Amino acid sequence: MHRFILINEVNNIFLKQIETFFEIEKVKKEKNLIIYLENYPLEDIISTIKALYIDLLLNNIVYISGSKNNLAKEEELISNNLDKLDNGIYLAPQILPFLSNKEEGLKVVLDNYYNDIAFKELLEVYFNNDLNVLSSANNLYIHRNTLLYKLNNFYEHTGFNLKHFKDAATLYFYFKC
């Protein structure tokens, strides 16, 4: 399994609509509705969820996970912290401030990137260059497209789009504090 969508109540209409857009691997209907998907591009999932949220007049919490091999920890982390969130659509950068154990949340959300020293060095250079891709690539002695590829890959796996200030600031805050 590659990614999941969690909605804070079982909503069969939402589920049927998701089935028309994506191939679903598995569905869990317990306290929450959890839909496991193939590894679709995150932008496609976000745009579809936003459209459905508006079209179906949802008034729920919807969480879209990062792309990982083991989603069980992330699913448990989000399920245990739903009571702290307002209704809306969330990715990892938006839920981190609401988690009771932020360090554990960061480990779960970042998955393999959490202990990746080379990627942390890349982030440090990127942050020190004020999110400037060209300057960062030059300081890292890599082509700018290589850096963009790594940043896009990070976004697909974690939900953190480091080209957006809010996501970059959130991650910067957690790594520096």
C-alpha positions in Angstrom: 0.0 0.0 0.0 1.3 3.4 -0.9 -1.0 6.1 0.4 -4.2 6.6 2.4 -7.1 9.0 2.8 -8.7 9.2 6.2 -12.0 10.9 6.8 -13.3 11.2 10.4 -16.6 9.4 9.8 -17.7 6.7 7.5 -19.2 8.4 4.4 -20.2 5.9 1.7 -21.0 8.7 -0.8 -17.5 10.0 -0.5 -16.2 6.5 -0.9 -18.2 5.9 -4.1 -16.9 9.1 -5.6 -13.3 8.3 -4.7 -13.8 4.9 -6.5 -14.7 6.7 -9.7 -11.4 8.6 -9.7 -8.9 6.1 -8.2 -8.2 2.4 -8.0 -8.7 1.5 -4.3 -6.6 -1.2 -2.8 -8.4 -1.6 0.5 -11.0 0.2 2.7 -11.3 0.2 6.5 -14.6 1.2 8.0 -14.3 1.5 11.7 -14.6 4.8 13.7 -13.1 6.5 10.7 -13.2 5.8 7.0 -9.7 4.9 5.7 -9.2 4.4 2.0 -5.9 2.9 0.7 -4.8 3.9 -2.8 -2.2 3.0 -5.3 0.6 5.5 -5.5 -1.1 8.3 -7.5 0.6 11.7 -7.7 -0.2 13.8 -4.7 -1.4 16.8 -6.7 -4.0 14.6 -8.4 -5.3 13.3 -5.1 -5.3 16.8 -3.5 -7.2 18.4 -6.4 -9.8 15.5 -6.5 -10.3 15.6 -2.7 -10.7 19.4 -2.7 -13.3 19.1 -5.5 -15.2 16.4 -3.7 -15.1 18.3 -0.4 -16.8 21.2 -2.1 -19.2 19.2 -4.3 -20.4 17.0 -1.5 -20.5 19.8 1.0 -18.4 17.8 3.4 -18.0 19.1 6.9 -15.3 16.6 8.0 -11.7 16.2 8.7 -9.9 14.7 5.7 -6.2 13.6 5.9 -4.1 12.6 2.9 -1.0 10.6 3.9 2.4 10.7 2.4 3.6 7.9 0.2 5.2 5.2 2.4 5.6 1.5 2.5 4.4 1.2 6.1 1.4 3.5 6.8 0.2 1.9 10.0 2.1 4.3 12.3 0.9 7.3 10.4 -2.7 6.1 10.4 -2.5 5.5 14.2 -0.9 8.9 14.8 -3.6 10.8 12.8 -6.5 8.7 14.3 -5.3 9.5 17.8 -5.1 13.3 17.2 -8.3 13.9 15.1 -10.0 15.6 18.1 -7.4 18.4 17.9 -8.2 19.3 14.3 -10.9 21.5 12.8 -12.8 20.4 9.7 -10.8 20.7 6.5 -8.3 18.9 4.3 -4.9 18.2 5.8 -1.5 17.0 4.8 1.4 16.3 7.1 2.7 19.9 7.3 -0.7 21.1 8.6 -1.1 18.5 11.3 2.3 18.6 12.9 1.6 21.6 15.2 -1.5 19.8 16.6 0.3 16.5 17.5 0.8 15.8 21.2 4.2 14.2 20.5 5.7 16.3 17.8 9.1 14.5 17.7 7.4 11.1 17.2 5.0 12.7 14.6 8.0 14.1 12.7 9.6 10.6 12.6 6.4 9.0 11.3 5.7 11.7 8.7 9.2 12.0 7.4 9.7 8.2 7.4 13.1 7.3 5.8 14.0 11.0 5.5 14.1 11.5 9.3 17.5 9.7 9.6 18.9 10.6 6.1 22.0 12.7 6.9 22.6 13.6 3.3 19.1 14.9 2.9 19.3 16.9 6.2 22.5 18.5 4.8 20.6 19.3 1.6 17.8 20.9 3.6 20.3 22.9 5.7 21.9 24.3 2.5 18.5 25.0 1.0 17.3 26.8 4.1 20.5 28.8 4.4 20.0 29.9 0.8 16.5 31.2 1.6 14.9 28.4 -0.5 16.8 29.6 -3.6 17.1 26.5 -5.8 20.0 27.8 -8.0 22.1 29.0 -5.1 21.5 25.8 -3.2 22.3 23.6 -6.2 25.6 25.5 -6.7 26.5 25.2 -3.0 25.7 21.4 -3.2 27.6 21.0 -6.4 24.6 19.4 -8.1 22.5 20.5 -11.1 19.4 22.5 -10.2 17.2 19.9 -11.8 18.7 17.3 -9.5 17.8 19.4 -6.6 14.3 20.0 -7.9 13.9 16.3 -8.4 14.9 15.6 -4.8 12.6 18.3 -3.5 9.7 16.9 -5.6 10.4 13.4 -4.4 10.4 14.6 -0.8 7.0 16.2 -1.4 5.5 13.1 -2.9 6.7 11.0 0.1 5.9 13.4 2.9 3.5 16.0 1.8 6.0 18.8 2.5 6.3 21.0 -0.5 9.5 22.9 0.3 8.9 25.3 -2.6 6.1 26.7 -0.4 7.1 28.9 2.5 4.6 27.5 5.0 5.8 23.9 4.5 9.5 24.9 4.5 9.0 27.1 7.6 7.2 24.2 9.4 10.1 21.8 8.7 12.7 24.4 9.5 11.1 25.1 12.8 11.1 21.4 13.8 14.7 20.7 12.7 16.1 23.8 14.4 14.2 23.6 17.7 
